[in-house]
Amino acid sequence: MVLREYEEDGFKVIEFTSDGKTASAIVSEKIIDSDEIASDTIETTPVPTVEEMQAQTLLITELLLIYKELEMGV
């Protein structure tokens, strides 16, 4: 059960209670605005599609076969 909620030093503080009188757990969450969110975004690289992975696997397999043929003198 929530005992009380308040803001302090840029944080939202939530105090939980089990007996209704004293705080048994305290959670602090930093309050951020939209400008902070935009500046903290992480750039990710796109994940290849299944088709792209299959094409790459096929190319590698063909390359290995060519190397093997050259090695055997075929």
C-alpha positions, 0 to 999 in steps of 0.5 A: 500500500502506498503511504505517500508520494512526493517530489524531492530534488528532481525525483519522485519518491514513493513510500510504501507501508505494510502497517499503514503508519511507517514506510517499509519500502521507498522507491525513487524515480528520476523525473526527466523531461522530453528534452532529456529523453531525446538526447539520451536515445541510443542509435541501433543498427538494423537487424538483417531480415531472414532473406538477407541472412539466407542470401549471405549464407548461400554466398558464403557456401558458394565461395567455400565450394569454389575454394574447395574446387580450386584446392582440389584442381577441379 
